[in-house]
Amino acid sequence: MQDHANHHVHHPMSNSGDGDHTVHTHGQHAGHSTAMFKDRFWLALALSVPVVYFSPMVGHLLNYHVPVFPGSVWIPPALGTVIFLYGGQPFLAGGLRELKNRTPGMMLLIGMAITVAFAASWVTSLGIGGFDLDFWWELALLVAIMLLGHWIEMRALGSAQGALDALAALLPDEAERITDAGTETVSVADLRTGDLVLVRSGARMPADGTVIGGQAAFDEAMITGESKTVLRAEGDAVVAGTVATDNTVRVRVTAVGDDTALAGIQRLVAEAQASSSKAQALADRAAAFLFYFAAGAGVITFVAWTLMGSVPEAVTRTVTVLVIACPHALGLAIPLVIAISTEQAARAGVLIKNRMALERMRTIDVVLFDKTGTLTKGEPELTGVVPVQGGSREELLALAAAVEADSEHPVARAIVGAAREQGLDIPRATDFSAMTGRGVRATVDGRSIHIGGPALLRELRVSEPESLSEATRTWIDRGAAVLHVVDQGTVLGAVSLEDAIRKESRQAVTALQHRGIKVAMITGDARQVARTVGAALNIDEVFAEVLPADKDKKVAELQGRGMKVAMVGDGVNDSPALARAEVGIAIGAGTDVAMESAGVVLAGNDPRAVLSMVDLSRASYRKMWQNLIWATAYNVLSVPLAAGVLAFAGVVLSPAAGAILMSASTIVVALNAQLLRRLKLNPPQVR
């Protein structure tokens, strides 16, 4: 914990990143927005109604007479073409991309089915070759349902791309550059190495630099994730994006643009995101299998029927195989589970932004928690009060609280809060003042009372009484901050403050270990602090004194041991590690960048929400598999029948029968996905 010298700090609100990122940058949704799928779905659905209604096949199935009037036969072809070209465009473009990249998936499977249905239907509508392959209604419903599935999925998920925007938002747009004529306001982009800038209280650093005049307590939480301010004086380095909280300083610029520490973190996030997006999702693997299965079945069907001397039947059978090879159920199986999972997760205080995060969580071997603000509260808590021999503990605490009563610093709030919790009568203090770098002072009942750390004792030229040394040595060994209360040159006692451990952290760690998942902790704090917290929580492995830029390396180190890692953090310096891990989980009370870099965001700061993520991941993955097995089983059974393998026995699956089975399959997976709502998760604990 930081020396009490860095005191009385105003913490400005962090800048927000862009709030609405709907464009996916990878996988099957590349370049497509949620709004695009939504708009195309509603249009496709509206046009599908007359297409289906005027279909003779549907009329026959439902036993109604299709109206006939001049031009009525061209309603399905005309509207079906619009549906194919407009509604089917994302699947056609995505299919070509998958074909070009040699990574067949859902888009190629859908694109193949609707293209074959479109071509076959036009051949039938134009009366070419005498084929009866009227798939206009099937094409319309397939496009509409697939658009619905993709819309549901994209609406349920967010994009991690906003992390880079949120990082950029930490920089101010302008800076005050000092010139011979005074100061001038310039764009940050116009700053050059060697420039002298003025950073006022409450302002952000526009670039990396070195303090050459003045001193200030800097809020570096957006970079380090640590809530404590850090005193920066002449000769100290300061980092772009950090905030001078209490004084104005003059800074010589040492790095701008891509050379800043913030830009380095940006690059790490981008690299980590790229490395973690290579895995193929479960639905895409199933779609790839079905593509090869359908294509192979189509070739075999055409060759077999042609060799039997029936080319028209070969074409009919092959087209039927390729069209029904893309079941509606497969298009809805995963999106429905994801949508319900994200809804259930939200009720438990978990925001799932990345589909792969949901799937991967069940495979996690170790959860790596950032200490400050995650396992701990990120704010000091009074843990010890020891008066000199013969003194009163209550009187010492009340006196300390009186001095700190007018301060808004976290240390002051901890001391005053502890005194009030114990019902102590806090005297009134006057003449409060902060002594930068040493501590604070105030007058209480006519006595000049000082509170501070070692620097204060040196300035006042007083020594710690022997009766306090045993207690303070124990506190220091634990990594606690020790503050002495001094009355006109006489030490009255000492208090200790430590970063408070969340009571929920113990439950979270124990529950994860019971699920067979190891728990590790990472922190930039000293080893004795880390050991104390690790021992209190029974952590399996502790990484201490880790520099901000090295957290990413620790994730890679665990992965190098063959472990799959879930990282839980809340600071900008956690962002590369969150993006590198198999699953990145950001605490909702953390920075915008951490939340954007993560695949999962906890709405509150209760680490037990990680358990909900584990349980939900395992349950939803089971549902995904159940739905995929049902959807693919439909194909495995229907495709051979459509190909005519039992034609010798008089059993042939007609397009109409295939459509009925397809609809039944869709209903089954939809109902099965709804069963996921029965899963009971922990409610959110927001503080």
Residue pairs with C-beta under 8 A, 6 or more apart in sequence:
1 228
1 380
1 479
1 480
1 481
1 497
1 498
1 499
1 529
2 228
2 229
2 230
2 481
3 231
3 453
3 454
3 455
3 481
4 411
4 439
4 440
4 451
4 452
4 453
4 456
4 481
4 483
5 231
5 435
5 436
5 437
5 438
5 439
5 452
5 453
5 455
5 456
6 217
6 228
6 229
6 230
6 231
6 437
7 217
7 407
7 409
7 411
7 412
7 434
7 439
7 440
8 246
8 407
8 408
8 409
8 412
8 434
8 440
9 217
9 219
9 229
9 245
9 246
9 408
9 409
10 201
10 202
10 245
10 246
10 408
11 219
11 221
11 243
11 245
12 202
12 219
12 243
12 245
14 170
14 222
14 591
14 592
15 169
15 170
15 592
16 166
16 169
16 592
17 162
17 163
17 165
17 166
17 167
17 169
17 592
17 593
17 596
18 162
18 165
18 166
18 169
21 158
21 159
21 161
21 162
21 165
21 596
22 33
22 34
22 35
22 154
22 159
23 31
23 32
23 33
23 159
23 161
24 30
24 31
24 32
24 154
24 159
24 161
25 159
25 161
25 277
26 277
27 277
27 281
27 284
28 94
28 98
28 105
28 106
28 107
28 150
28 284
29 150
29 153
29 154
30 94
30 97
32 90
32 150
32 154
33 154
34 151
34 154
34 155
36 90
37 90
37 147
37 150
37 151
37 154
38 151
38 155
40 86
40 87
40 89
40 90
40 147
41 87
41 144
41 147
41 148
41 151
43 86
43 87
44 83
44 86
44 87
44 140
44 143
44 144
44 147
45 144
45 148
47 79
47 82
47 83
47 87
47 140
48 83
48 137
48 140
48 141
48 143
48 144
50 75
50 76
50 79
51 75
51 76
51 79
51 80
51 83
51 136
51 137
51 140
52 58
52 137
52 140
52 141
53 66
54 66
54 67
54 72
54 73
54 75
54 76
55 66
55 76
55 134
55 136
55 137
56 66
56 134
57 134
57 137
57 655
57 656
57 659
58 137
59 65
59 66
60 656
61 656
61 659
61 660
66 72
73 125
74 125
76 121
76 125
76 134
76 136
76 137
76 140
77 121
77 122
77 125
77 136
79 140
80 118
80 121
80 136
80 139
80 140
81 118
83 139
83 140
83 143
83 144
84 114
84 118
84 139
84 143
87 143
87 144
87 147
88 110
88 111
88 114
88 118
88 143
90 107
90 147
90 150
91 107
91 110
91 111
91 114
91 143
91 146
92 111
92 114
92 115
93 107
94 106
94 107
94 108
94 110
94 111
95 107
95 108
95 109
95 110
95 111
95 112
96 111
97 107
98 104
98 105
98 107
98 108
99 108
103 280
103 288
104 287
104 288
104 291
104 292
105 280
105 284
105 287
105 288
105 291
106 283
106 284
106 287
106 330
106 331
108 287
108 291
109 287
109 290
109 291
109 294
109 325
109 326
109 330
110 142
110 146
110 326
110 331
112 291
112 294
112 295
112 322
112 325
112 326
113 142
113 322
113 323
113 325
113 326
114 139
114 142
114 143
114 326
116 319
116 322
116 323
117 135
117 136
117 138
117 139
117 142
117 319
117 323
118 135
118 139
120 131
120 133
120 135
120 319
120 323
121 133
121 134
121 135
121 136
121 139
123 129
123 131
123 133
124 131
124 132
124 133
124 134
125 134
125 136
129 312
129 315
130 312
131 312
131 315
131 316
132 316
133 315
133 316
133 319
133 320
133 655
135 319
135 323
135 655
138 323
138 655
138 659
141 328
142 326
142 328
145 328
145 331
145 332
145 666
146 328
146 331
148 332
149 331
149 332
149 334
149 335
149 336
150 331
150 335
152 332
152 335
152 336
152 338
152 339
153 334
153 335
153 338
153 339
153 355
155 339
156 335
156 338
156 339
156 341
156 342
156 343
156 352
157 338
157 342
157 352
157 353
157 354
157 355
158 351
158 353
158 354
159 353
160 273
160 353
160 354
160 579
160 596
160 597
160 598
160 599
161 273
161 596
162 596
163 269
163 273
163 575
163 579
163 593
163 596
163 597
164 266
164 269
164 270
165 596
166 591
166 592
166 593
166 595
166 596
167 262
167 265
167 266
167 269
167 572
167 575
167 593
168 266
169 592
170 204
170 222
170 240
170 241
170 262
170 572
170 593
171 188
171 204
171 206
171 240
171 241
171 262
172 188
172 203
172 204
172 206
173 187
173 188
174 185
174 186
174 187
174 188
174 206
175 185
175 186
175 187
175 188
175 191
175 197
175 206
175 207
176 183
176 184
176 185
176 197
176 198
176 199
176 200
177 183
177 184
177 185
177 186
177 191
177 195
177 196
177 197
177 198
178 196
178 197
178 198
178 250
183 198
188 206
188 207
188 256
189 257
191 197
191 206
191 207
191 253
191 256
192 253
192 256
193 253
193 254
193 255
193 256
194 252
194 253
195 252
195 253
196 212
196 250
196 251
196 252
196 253
197 206
197 207
197 209
197 250
197 251
197 253
198 248
198 249
198 250
198 251
199 205
199 206
199 216
199 238
199 244
199 248
199 249
199 250
199 251
200 244
200 248
201 216
201 244
201 245
201 246
201 247
201 248
202 243
202 244
202 245
203 243
203 244
204 240
204 241
204 242
204 243
205 218
205 238
205 239
205 240
205 241
205 242
205 243
205 244
205 251
206 240
207 240
207 253
207 254
207 255
207 256
207 260
208 237
208 238
208 239
208 240
208 253
208 254
208 255
208 256
208 259
208 260
208 261
209 237
209 238
209 251
209 252
209 253
209 254
209 255
210 235
210 236
210 237
210 238
210 251
210 252
210 254
211 232
211 233
211 234
211 235
211 236
211 237
211 238
211 249
211 250
211 251
212 234
212 235
212 250
212 251
212 252
213 234
213 249
213 250
214 233
214 234
214 247
214 248
214 249
214 250
215 231
215 232
215 233
215 234
215 247
215 249
215 436
215 437
216 231
216 232
216 244
216 245
216 246
216 247
216 248
216 249
217 229
217 230
217 231
217 232
217 244
217 245
217 246
217 247
217 436
218 229
218 230
218 231
218 232
218 238
218 242
218 243
218 244
218 245
219 229
219 242
219 243
219 245
220 226
220 229
220 230
220 239
220 242
221 227
221 571
221 591
222 241
222 242
222 243
222 571
222 572
222 591
222 593
223 239
223 241
223 242
223 261
223 262
223 265
223 548
223 571
223 572
223 573
224 524
224 548
224 571
224 572
224 573
225 370
225 372
225 373
225 524
225 548
225 569
225 570
225 571
225 572
225 573
225 574
225 590
225 591
225 594
226 372
226 378
226 524
226 571
227 372
227 373
227 378
227 379
227 410
228 410
229 245
231 436
231 437
232 238
232 244
232 249
233 437
237 254
238 249
238 251
239 260
239 261
239 262
240 255
240 260
240 261
240 262
241 262
241 572
246 436
247 436
255 261
257 263
261 549
262 572
264 549
265 548
265 549
265 572
265 573
265 575
265 576
268 549
268 552
268 575
268 576
268 579
268 580
269 575
269 576
269 579
269 593
269 597
271 576
272 552
272 576
272 577
272 578
272 579
272 580
272 597
273 579
273 597
275 580
276 356
276 579
276 580
276 581
276 582
277 356
279 356
279 360
280 288
281 334
281 355
281 356
281 359
282 334
282 359
282 621
282 624
282 625
282 628
283 330
283 333
283 334
283 624
283 628
286 330
286 628
286 631
286 632
287 330
289 632
290 325
290 326
290 330
290 632
290 635
293 325
293 635
293 636
293 639
294 321
294 322
294 325
294 326
294 635
294 639
295 322
297 321
297 325
297 639
297 640
297 643
298 318
298 321
298 322
298 325
300 643
301 314
301 317
301 318
301 321
301 643
301 644
302 314
302 315
302 317
302 318
303 314
304 314
304 643
304 644
305 311
305 313
305 314
305 317
305 318
305 644
306 314
313 644
317 642
317 643
317 644
318 643
320 642
320 653
320 654
320 655
320 658
321 639
321 642
321 643
323 655
323 658
324 635
324 638
324 639
324 642
324 653
324 655
324 658
324 659
324 662
325 635
325 639
327 631
327 634
327 635
327 662
327 665
327 666
328 662
328 663
328 665
328 666
329 627
329 630
329 631
329 634
329 662
329 665
329 666
329 668
329 669
330 628
330 631
330 632
332 666
332 669
332 670
333 624
333 627
333 628
333 630
333 631
333 669
333 673
334 355
334 624
334 627
334 628
336 627
336 669
336 670
336 673
337 620
337 623
337 624
337 627
337 673
337 676
338 352
338 355
338 358
338 620
340 620
340 673
340 674
340 676
340 677
341 352
341 358
341 616
341 620
341 676
342 351
342 352
342 358
344 616
344 676
344 677
344 679
344 681
345 351
345 352
345 612
345 613
345 616
345 681
346 603
347 681
347 683
347 684
348 609
348 612
348 616
348 681
348 682
348 683
348 684
349 588
349 602
349 603
349 604
349 606
349 609
349 612
349 682
349 683
349 684
349 685
349 686
350 600
350 601
350 602
350 603
350 609
350 612
350 613
350 616
350 681
350 684
351 588
351 600
351 601
351 602
351 603
352 358
352 599
352 600
352 613
353 598
353 599
353 600
353 601
354 599
354 600
356 599
357 583
357 584
357 598
357 599
357 600
358 599
358 600
358 616
358 617
358 620
359 617
359 621
359 624
360 564
360 582
360 583
360 617
361 566
361 583
361 600
361 613
361 614
361 616
361 617
361 618
362 614
362 617
362 618
362 621
363 564
363 582
364 517
364 564
364 565
364 566
364 582
364 583
364 614
365 517
365 518
365 562
365 563
365 564
365 565
366 517
366 518
366 519
366 520
366 540
366 541
366 558
366 563
366 564
366 565
366 566
367 512
367 517
367 518
367 519
367 520
367 565
367 566
367 567
367 568
367 610
368 520
368 521
368 522
368 554
368 555
368 558
368 565
368 566
368 567
368 568
368 577
368 581
369 375
369 505
369 519
369 520
369 521
369 522
369 568
369 569
369 607
370 521
370 522
370 523
370 551
370 567
370 568
370 569
370 570
370 571
370 574
371 499
371 521
371 522
371 523
371 525
371 530
371 533
372 378
372 499
372 523
372 525
372 570
372 571
373 570
373 571
373 587
373 589
373 590
373 605
374 568
374 569
374 570
374 587
374 605
374 607
375 501
375 502
375 505
375 521
375 533
375 537
375 607
376 499
376 500
376 501
376 502
376 505
376 533
377 499
377 500
377 501
377 502
377 605
378 499
378 570
379 410
379 413
379 414
379 499
379 500
380 410
380 411
380 414
380 481
380 497
380 498
380 499
380 500
381 414
381 418
381 497
381 498
381 499
381 500
382 397
382 414
382 415
382 417
382 418
382 495
382 496
382 497
383 475
383 480
383 496
383 497
383 498
384 471
384 475
384 480
384 494
384 495
384 496
385 393
385 396
385 397
385 493
385 494
385 495
385 496
386 393
386 468
386 471
386 472
386 493
386 494
386 495
387 393
387 395
387 396
387 492
387 493
388 465
388 467
388 468
388 491
388 492
388 493
389 465
389 467
391 492
391 493
393 493
394 422
394 424
396 485
396 492
396 493
396 495
397 415
397 418
397 419
397 422
397 424
397 495
398 419
398 424
398 425
398 426
398 427
399 427
399 444
399 449
399 485
399 487
399 492
400 415
400 419
400 451
400 483
400 485
400 495
401 415
401 416
401 418
401 419
401 420
401 424
401 426
402 426
402 427
402 428
402 429
402 442
402 444
402 449
403 429
403 432
403 440
403 441
403 442
403 444
403 449
403 451
403 485
404 411
404 412
404 415
404 416
404 440
404 451
405 412
405 416
405 426
405 428
405 429
406 429
406 432
406 442
407 413
407 432
407 434
407 440
411 481
411 483
411 497
412 440
414 497
415 495
415 497
416 426
419 426
420 426
427 444
427 445
428 444
429 442
429 443
429 444
429 449
430 442
430 443
431 441
431 442
431 443
432 440
432 441
432 442
433 440
433 441
433 442
434 440
435 441
435 450
435 452
435 456
435 459
437 455
438 452
438 453
438 455
438 456
438 459
439 450
439 451
439 452
439 453
439 455
439 456
439 483
440 450
440 451
440 452
441 448
441 449
441 450
441 451
442 449
443 449
447 487
447 488
448 487
448 488
449 485
449 486
449 487
450 456
450 460
450 485
450 486
451 483
451 484
451 485
451 486
452 483
452 484
452 486
453 481
453 482
453 483
453 484
456 484
456 486
457 463
457 464
457 484
457 486
457 491
460 486
460 489
462 486
462 489
462 490
462 491
463 491
464 472
464 484
464 491
464 494
465 491
468 484
468 491
468 493
468 494
471 494
472 482
472 494
472 496
475 482
475 494
475 496
476 482
477 528
478 498
478 528
478 529
478 532
479 498
479 525
479 526
479 528
479 529
479 530
479 532
480 496
480 497
480 498
481 496
481 497
481 498
482 494
482 495
482 496
483 494
483 495
483 496
483 497
484 491
484 493
484 494
485 491
485 492
485 493
485 494
485 495
486 492
498 529
498 532
499 525
499 529
499 533
501 533
501 536
501 537
502 605
502 606
502 607
504 606
504 607
504 608
504 685
505 537
505 607
506 536
506 537
506 538
507 608
508 606
508 607
508 608
508 610
508 611
509 519
509 537
509 538
509 539
509 607
510 538
511 608
511 611
512 518
512 519
512 610
512 611
512 614
513 519
513 538
513 540
515 611
515 614
517 614
518 540
518 541
518 563
519 537
519 539
519 540
519 541
520 539
520 540
520 541
520 542
520 543
520 558
521 530
521 533
521 534
521 537
521 539
521 541
521 542
521 543
522 542
522 543
522 546
522 551
522 554
522 577
523 529
523 530
523 533
523 542
523 543
523 544
523 545
523 546
524 545
524 546
524 547
524 548
525 544
525 545
526 544
526 545
527 544
527 545
529 544
530 542
530 543
530 544
530 545
531 542
531 544
533 539
533 542
534 542
543 554
546 554
548 571
548 573
549 573
551 569
551 573
551 574
551 576
551 577
552 576
552 577
552 580
554 577
555 565
555 567
555 577
555 580
555 581
556 580
558 565
559 565
559 580
559 582
564 582
565 581
565 582
565 583
566 581
566 582
566 583
566 584
566 585
566 610
567 574
567 577
567 578
567 580
567 581
567 583
567 584
567 585
568 585
568 586
568 587
568 602
568 607
568 610
569 575
569 577
569 578
569 584
569 585
569 586
569 587
569 590
569 594
569 598
570 586
570 587
570 589
570 590
570 591
570 594
571 590
571 591
571 594
572 591
572 593
572 594
574 586
574 590
574 594
574 597
575 593
575 594
575 596
575 597
576 597
577 584
578 584
578 585
578 586
578 594
578 597
578 598
579 597
579 598
583 599
583 600
583 613
584 597
584 598
584 599
584 600
585 598
585 599
585 600
585 601
585 602
585 610
585 613
586 594
586 595
586 597
586 598
586 600
586 601
586 602
587 594
587 601
587 602
587 605
588 595
588 601
588 602
588 603
588 604
588 605
588 686
589 604
589 605
589 687
595 601
600 613
602 609
602 610
603 609
603 684
603 686
604 684
604 685
604 686
604 687
605 686
605 687
606 684
606 685
606 686
606 687
608 682
608 685
609 682
609 684
609 685
611 682
612 681
612 682
615 679
615 681
616 679
616 681
619 676
619 679
620 676
623 672
623 673
623 675
623 676
626 672
627 669
627 672
627 673
630 665
630 668
630 669
630 672
631 665
631 669
634 661
634 662
634 665
638 653
638 658
638 661
638 662
640 646
641 651
641 652
641 653
642 652
642 653
642 658
644 652
646 652
653 661
